[in-house]
Amino acid sequence: MISTDRISTSTNLLCFKRGGRREMVTSIPLIASYGYRNIDLNFCELMNPVHHIDDTYIEKLKEYRKEYGLTYNQSHVPYTADYLSLSAEERLSLDALIRKAFIHSAELGVDTVVIHPVKGSIKDNIAYMKERLSELPSPCRLAVENMEREDEISTAEDLMEIVDALGPRAGVCLDTGHAHMRGLDIGKMIGKLGQRLIATHIADNHGKSDEHFMPYFGTIPWEAVTAALNAVDYQGFMTYEIMFFMRYVPEELQDDVGRLSYRVLEHLTSQTNSAS
């Protein structure tokens, strides 16, 4: 059963705002004020050509960890829609960003690093993930995320075949929003993954686009999801990836909605605890 101390959110909770973006270094104090103590570091920020992630930035994140009593439990590395279609130079550039995210994750004590599969075959993905895993500092684990389209890695069966070939330092990150868009039964998917499930991206939508809403604001059957998580005795974090939900919230309402987001995830976790 998932304890309420396993509540977590990506820093992208606040990365979008009216008129621009926020960096992690700006978002984290606000996120901590809403009650969150477990943080997923969104290193997709490295994809921004004018990002400020350097040694000073990382030291600031370390200070926040101590100042607010935080755990950086998870991270997300940069990605592209179709890695195999990139030129050799483009691949090298993205690979370098991923390695940088790996290094920063390890330095900040991250346990589980989430990565997107490539748009290709299971064989392609096993080869790609083996190379990435060889670059990931120990003891970090690699969590392969399910995607949302038919021509992408999206089903439990495909994910299981990939992570089983990678060994004990690899598992699956279930993105509930992606699974719902793909039309999958999320509860059954969780049951198939079982102990291979080591991370989550919790988000809701209406099954058509990746809206990244809070739970209960879309059409995912959350009671079935929480029952399935309980049935497999999921021990990982319930981690939000709801960056679009806060995108258009007026500044004066931001804190209210931020606190609501924590309360909603707290409720969802309590349902997991009480599911039978």
N, C-alpha and C positions, 0 to 999 in steps of 0.2 A: 504494500500500500504506500502511496506517495504522501510523505509528510509535507506540511505547509512550509517547512524550511527548504523545500525543493522548488519553490516558486522562483522563476527566473524570467528575465526579459533581455532581448537584444537591445543594444544601444540604439538601434534604428527606430526604437519607439518614438524618439524625438528628432530623428535625422531630417525629416521634412517639416517645414513650417511655412507660413504665408510669406512669400517673397524670397525664399532661399532655403538654405540647409544649415543644420548644426553638425559640428564635429563631435566625436565621442567625448573629447576633453571638455566640451561645453555641456553635453547632455548628462553625463554621469552624476554630477551633484544634484541635478533636478530629479533624475530617476531615483536616486537614493532618498530624496525627500518624500517620495510617494510610498516608501516602505520597502522597496526592493533591496535585497542584499546579495543576490546572485546575479551576475551580469554576463551576458554573451557579447563579446567584443566583435563588432562588425568591421572586420578588416577589409571589407569591400570598399571602404573609404580610401584605400590605397589606389583604387582605380581613378580617383579624382586627380586630374593633372596638376591641380594646385593644392594637393593635400599637404598637411604639416606634420605628418608622422615621422619624427626623427627621435634621436636619443632623449632630447629634452621632453618631448611629448610622452614617451614611454615612462620616463621618470615621474612625470605628473600623474600618470595612471597608477603607478606604484604608490604614490602619496595618497591618492584617493582611496586605494584599497585599505590603507591603514586608517585614514581619517574617518571613513564612513563604515568601517568594518565589513568590507566587501569580499566576496569570492568571485574571481573571474573563472566561472565554471566551464565556459564554452566559448568558441569563436567561429567565425565564418570567413573563409578565404575568398579572394577575388575569383571571378568566373567569367565565362563568355557563353553566348548562346550555342555556338557550334565550334568547339575547339579544333576538330579535325579538318575544318575548312580554312583554318588560319594558315597564313604563310609561315615558313620556318622562322622568320624574324619575329613575327607576331607571337608565335608559340613561346619562343625564348623569352620574350618580354613578359608574357603572362606567367610563365613558370617562375621567373625571377620574383614577381610580386607575391606569388604563392609561397615561395621559400621565405621571403621576408615576413609574411604573415605567420608562417610556422615558427620562425625564430622568436618573434615578438610574443606569440602565444606561449611558448615554452618559458620565456623569460618572466611572464606575468602569471605563471602557475596554472595555465589553462589545462583542463583534463581532456576535453574532447573537442576536436577540430572538425567542423563540418565542411564538406566539399561537394560540389556538384559533379555528377557523372558527365562523361562526354557523350555527345549525340553520335552514338555508334553501336556496335554490337557488344554483347557481353564479353567476348574475347578482347575487343578494343579496350573496354573498361578495366578488365583485369590487368592488362599490360600497363595502362595509364596509372591506375591506382597503386600498383606495385612500385612504380617509379616514384610516385609522390610519397608513398609510405616510407620508402628508403631514405627520403629527405626529411621526414618528420622526426624531430628530436624525441627521444624516449624521456618520460613515460607517456607522452601524449598519445591519445587514440584518434583514429581517423573514422569519421562517421559519414557514410555515403548517403546523400539525400535523394529521396524519390522526386522525380519531376512530373510534369502535368500533361504531357502530350504522348500520343500513341507511338510516335517515332523516337521517344526518349525512354530512358530507364525509369520505369514508373511502378511496376508491379512488385509484390512481395517476392515472387519466384525469381525474378531477375536480380533483385537486390541480394537475395540469399545466395544465389550462385556466385555473385561477385565477392561478397564479403567472406564467404566460406573459403574462397581461394586465397584470401589475403592473410588469414591467420588471426590470432587472438587480439591483435591491436586494432582490429577493424570491426565496425558494426554499422548499423543503419540509423539515420536520422529521419524520423517520420515527419513530413510536412503535411499537416492535416488539410490545408488549403489545396495543395497540389493533388492529393488523393481525391478530394471531393470534385475538383475540376475534371479529373480523369474518369469520374463516375464509379469509383471503387467503393466497396463496402469497407469502411475504415476499421470497424470492429473486427471483421474477418482478417483484414490485413495485419492488424496487431497480433491476432492469434497465430497467424502463420509465422510472423517474425519472431515471436517469443523472446528469448534471451538475446537475440541478435539486435534487438531494439535498445540503443544506448543513448539516444538523444531525441528531442522533439523540436519542431517549429509549430507552435500553436497559433492558428489563425483560422478565421471563418470567411466564407464567401457564399455566393448564391449558385455556385456550380458552373458559372460561365466565364468569369475572369478572376484573376488573382487579386481580389480586393483587399486582402490583409486586414480584415475586420477583427474586432474582439469577438470571442465566443458569444453565441446567442444573438448576434446581429446579422447572421446569414442563415443557411439552411442545413448545416452539419448537425446530425443527430448526436448531440454531445453525451446524452445518457448512455448510448451504445458505446461511444468511445471510452468513457470513463469505466464502464463495466468491463470492457476488453482489457484496458490497462491493468485493472485490478486482477483480472483472471490470469494474466501472465506474470503478475507480481513485478510490474515495472518499477525499477529502483532509481531511475534517472530523474532528470529535471523536467519540469513543465515550463518550457521556454517560449515566451511570446515572440512572434515575428509579425507585428501588427502596425508596420510603419505608416500605412496609408490612413489609418483610422484617425490619427492626430493631425493629418496634413492641413486641414482647413479650419481647425479649431481656433477661434480668436484667442489671442494671447491671454486675456483676462480669464478665460475658462480653462486654460491648459492644465493648471494644477488640479482643478476639480476632476477633469477627465483622467488625468494621470492617476489620481487616487482611486477613481472608479475602476481603472484597468487592473489595479492591484486587487481590489475587492472582488472583481469578476473572476480572476484567476484563483484567488483564495477560495471562492465558492466552488469552482470547478474541481479544485484539489480536494475539497471536503467531500464532494460527490464520489471521487475516486476512493476515498477512505471508507465511505459508507456503502459502496457498491457490493452486491453479493452475487 
